[in-house]
């Protein structure tokens, strides 16, 4: 401002000195004319700058620079330009922050919706649109209760009690479950958070089913053992010794069954939680021979068990104990689900791509197609009676699945009821070795 006054006063002094000089040299009239012309020029220039300034003010394009005026306008416009630059910088900052917030809200795995005091939708992110079946452009300003009509949601929103989230079926995707939580904030506004908990719910159901299954599996042999012990206690003197012995043997069988179940549960839990065990190059010849011997022992001559190895068996990089348990499990299933007189064939060969293929074929009872995708679920059995009779726990194929996953191997099942089954395991080429390493060979 001081600069402005200095310039104005400076100009007046120059004008007065000019007039005084004109008076001194007896040329007052020309001096007056020149002074008038200078004043007129100044006024016209002011008018011109005002018009430019007005045009700038009315301009709608945001990047338009403040005009660089002349004379005293120059100083005013420079000040205005500085202020405008600061404001523009501020706007840029705000815009980029807003954009970052928008991106963050788009990337959020949960839905978020802001509603006003009157429960009108003010803002929502794409996840909330997806979860609640809303449209961010169409539904803004609409009452949320008009769009989400589930009675449980209305009751929750109206209750004002938001310490616990509400779990309800998704209004848009049948079979999916949502969890909604209202968080009050600001001036009577509310934030509605939405989360898809379908997977969590499934896990919770699986956990409950698992506990129920284990309890059921344990209860049956325990009840049987308890019954035998009671009978023995009541009639120890009266029962013929051979009958007492048979009760004891049956109780023993049930305890063995429980033992097997606990062993399988521990194996499964170790496979799920422990870090993978030390791997080594397993000599496949040795391992296949051991499995064939065990399979024949289980069959006790009731089946024809054969082992076919095409080409050199080589080695397989694996955890020897887990591999033996998984492949042995498939072989023992073939015996257990094949009536006496049947055939069980174990095969192994290195495929043209270098991968390893192990298969077990039987001509046993077979499996109907609808059961095949569920065979590796814990406690899933097609024929519960036969599984129990043959000492099954319902966990064998679940263990096989985990072991194969650890070895990046796949399981394929082909089966036909009454004809037989083939369980095929494929190991990736990076796990097979042409020659087993003698020092590390195992099985
Ligand atoms: P289990 O201990 O009951 O044998 P598994 O997990 O090993 O449990 O197998 C699951 C179910 O798959 C078995 O109960 C049986 O019904 C079916 N199954 C497995 N292998 C065979 C097979 N080779 N032939 C027919 N059914 C089989």
Boltz pocket constraint, residues with backbone or C-beta under 6 A from the ligand:
constraints:
  - pocket:
      binder: B
      contacts: [[A, 329], [A, 330], [A, 333], [A, 334], [A, 337], [A, 338], [A, 362], [A, 364], [A, 365], [A, 366], [A, 367], [A, 375], [A, 377], [A, 380], [A, 381], [A, 382], [A, 383], [A, 384], [A, 387], [A, 388], [A, 391], [A, 392], [A, 393], [A, 394], [A, 395], [A, 396], [A, 397], [A, 398], [A, 421]]
      max_distance: 6.0
